[in-house]
Every structure is written in C-alpha cells, then in structure tokens.
C-alpha cells in the first residue's frame, strides 16, 4: 500500500466508482462541474487549478471571454464542486513594468509552499508565451514575480516543497504556436527568480508502443508526494488525421532527484470519451491542472479541462495509479 505524504483532507470531493470502470480514473457523474457561461463574460472555463483553503476550497481559473481574450480569475467553493468564480480577472501587483504588462494569461496551476500560495501560468511576454509566476496569501491580492523562463515555454508546475533546499519546477519548452512537439524538463532555483540546472525528465514515445503520448507531453497537476516517489499526473498528445487528441497519464519520479523517472504509464488513465470532452472549442481534450489529495485514504480528486470549454472532475487513488503503472 502506497502512502501519500501530506495532510488529511476529510472534505475532499469524492464519489465511489460504480464497478464498471475500465480505467483507474473515473468521472464525477455530475460532470461538467463548471459550465462555459458560469461568469458574466465567459465563453469557456477550463484548464484551472484548485487547492484547499480555509474550510473549503479556492482556485485560479482560466476563463476565455466572449471576445476570446485569455485571463485568470479567482473562485471559491465550499465543497469543491459548486463554484463561485469572479467576473473580473486577477489584478497582479509588484512586478516591474516590462513583466507586468498584460498580454494573455492562461492554464494556471496553484501550489502551496511554506506560507503562501504560488500561482504559475502561461504568460504573454512581448508576444511570446513563457511561465508567469506570482503568489497570494488570501486569493484577494496577488503579487507578480519575474517570469521564470525565456520564451517559449508552457505548463510550468512547481513542486509543493523544496528539495535539498531548492525550488523545482517542471515545464515544457515549446514554440509560438499550437506546439507540434514537446518534452518535460525540470529546473531548480534558490529564490524563484534565477532558474538553472535544467534537466530532461521525460520524452514523448514515438511509434505505436504508446502512441497516445507520441507528439507532446506536459506536466498537469502539482506533483503528489508519496512514500514511493513523486506522483505526476500529466497530459499526452497524439496528432491524428483529425487533429490533436489530449489524454491523461501518470509517472513516478524519484523523491530526491525528480528528473529521474522510476515508472510511467504505457496506457492512458483517462481519455476524451464523453460528449463534453469530445465536443467544444477544441475537440477531444482532457487536460489535468489540479489534484486534491487526502493522506488518510489515498484518495485523489483531479480537476481537468474538457474540450477547452468546460471543467470536469474525476477520481482515483494513489494505489490504483501506482498499480496501473506496473
């Protein structure tokens, strides 16, 4: 039995499997939990991140507007299922003018480290995508730090604690478009400003051995610490005759040297099978950005974007995922 290293979360959203599931991850029967028009001006709400906060949950949500501008918004929930999301985007303070100028913001992740909640997102800088970084204590005021990397980069995901005294972040170097390639790298920092010692973590798998992740891969939720290693839920992409298809997989990384992969799924753990995952602004996408965990039970609740349009919720356990990788 594997063990999650972390806090108990007795109010984690949860629904037992019905016994008919064919994958180690099963969907919430009330999906999607957030519809595309849940705020005053939203065209779609997806690829968003949530964390436990006070007696409920808080999050940072990607809401594309009806003019299809991309920005990030706060949201709060008592049960992790019914959400109230702000109609106004987050105002970021503190950054130097060159970094603070807003161009676009999307696909956030949220990570609690020590005494505050750090937010990473894909940030527009001089027309190029890179990794934006900031923090908040209360999800009301946000401080923006320096961009983490040079363009082009996406899917910046922090580890939830320092490793050997350093911060670590996963990312996927990319290009300026709908990247037709991409592997997962890791970088370390002493202070969240200067990043280096970049190492390759995982590459795509070419051919048909594991074709669902043959075009590109990217980190999804914040890595989950277990007694066997860091459990990483990630997305993988195949390029088909009908375009890209995004699915979900997982890997186990070494605790002290997280660029070393101990094992990894050959088969996907969740794919776009339901109508709300297959039909939308970008069809055939499941895209994980957050995972709540309960150390007492090993339960995991995964929040994921569906067809770049709505937000879904799915469930699994640490034992199911580790066994599936075997």
Secondary structure as the mmCIF struct_conf table of DSSP 4:
data_model
#
loop_
_struct_conf.conf_type_id
_struct_conf.id
_struct_conf.beg_label_comp_id
_struct_conf.beg_label_asym_id
_struct_conf.beg_label_seq_id
_struct_conf.end_label_comp_id
_struct_conf.end_label_asym_id
_struct_conf.end_label_seq_id
STRN STRN1 UNK A 4 UNK A 4
BEND BEND1 UNK A 6 UNK A 6
TURN_TY1_P TURN_TY1_P1 UNK A 10 UNK A 11
BEND BEND2 UNK A 19 UNK A 19
BEND BEND3 UNK A 22 UNK A 24
STRN STRN2 UNK A 26 UNK A 27
TURN_TY1_P TURN_TY1_P2 UNK A 29 UNK A 30
BEND BEND4 UNK A 33 UNK A 33
STRN STRN3 UNK A 34 UNK A 34
TURN_TY1_P TURN_TY1_P3 UNK A 36 UNK A 37
BEND BEND5 UNK A 38 UNK A 39
TURN_TY1_P TURN_TY1_P4 UNK A 40 UNK A 41
STRN STRN4 UNK A 42 UNK A 53
TURN_TY1_P TURN_TY1_P5 UNK A 54 UNK A 55
STRN STRN5 UNK A 56 UNK A 65
TURN_TY1_P TURN_TY1_P6 UNK A 66 UNK A 67
STRN STRN6 UNK A 70 UNK A 77
BEND BEND6 UNK A 78 UNK A 82
STRN STRN7 UNK A 84 UNK A 85
BEND BEND7 UNK A 87 UNK A 88
HELX_LH_PP_P HELX_LH_PP_P1 UNK A 89 UNK A 91
STRN STRN8 UNK A 92 UNK A 93
BEND BEND8 UNK A 94 UNK A 94
HELX_RH_AL_P HELX_RH_AL_P1 UNK A 97 UNK A 100
BEND BEND9 UNK A 101 UNK A 101
BEND BEND10 UNK A 103 UNK A 103
STRN STRN9 UNK A 105 UNK A 113
TURN_TY1_P TURN_TY1_P7 UNK A 114 UNK A 115
STRN STRN10 UNK A 116 UNK A 125
TURN_TY1_P TURN_TY1_P8 UNK A 126 UNK A 127
STRN STRN11 UNK A 128 UNK A 136
BEND BEND11 UNK A 137 UNK A 141
STRN STRN12 UNK A 142 UNK A 144
BEND BEND12 UNK A 148 UNK A 149
BEND BEND13 UNK A 151 UNK A 152
STRN STRN13 UNK A 153 UNK A 158
BEND BEND14 UNK A 160 UNK A 161
STRN STRN14 UNK A 163 UNK A 163
TURN_TY1_P TURN_TY1_P9 UNK A 164 UNK A 165
STRN STRN15 UNK A 166 UNK A 166
STRN STRN16 UNK A 167 UNK A 173
BEND BEND15 UNK A 176 UNK A 178
BEND BEND16 UNK A 180 UNK A 180
STRN STRN17 UNK A 184 UNK A 189
BEND BEND17 UNK A 190 UNK A 193
STRN STRN18 UNK A 195 UNK A 202
TURN_TY1_P TURN_TY1_P10 UNK A 207 UNK A 208
BEND BEND18 UNK A 209 UNK A 210
HELX_RH_3T_P HELX_RH_3T_P1 UNK A 211 UNK A 213
BEND BEND19 UNK A 214 UNK A 215
STRN STRN19 UNK A 216 UNK A 219
BEND BEND20 UNK A 221 UNK A 221
HELX_LH_PP_P HELX_LH_PP_P2 UNK A 222 UNK A 223
STRN STRN20 UNK A 224 UNK A 226
TURN_TY1_P TURN_TY1_P11 UNK A 227 UNK A 228
STRN STRN21 UNK A 229 UNK A 240
TURN_TY1_P TURN_TY1_P12 UNK A 241 UNK A 242
STRN STRN22 UNK A 243 UNK A 253
BEND BEND21 UNK A 255 UNK A 257
TURN_TY1_P TURN_TY1_P13 UNK A 258 UNK A 259
BEND BEND22 UNK A 260 UNK A 260
STRN STRN23 UNK A 261 UNK A 264
BEND BEND23 UNK A 266 UNK A 267
BEND BEND24 UNK A 269 UNK A 269
STRN STRN24 UNK A 270 UNK A 270
BEND BEND25 UNK A 272 UNK A 272
BEND BEND26 UNK A 274 UNK A 274
HELX_RH_AL_P HELX_RH_AL_P2 UNK A 275 UNK A 278
BEND BEND27 UNK A 279 UNK A 284
STRN STRN25 UNK A 285 UNK A 285
STRN STRN26 UNK A 286 UNK A 294
TURN_TY1_P TURN_TY1_P14 UNK A 295 UNK A 298
STRN STRN27 UNK A 299 UNK A 306
TURN_TY1_P TURN_TY1_P15 UNK A 307 UNK A 309
STRN STRN28 UNK A 310 UNK A 317
HELX_RH_AL_P HELX_RH_AL_P3 UNK A 318 UNK A 325
#
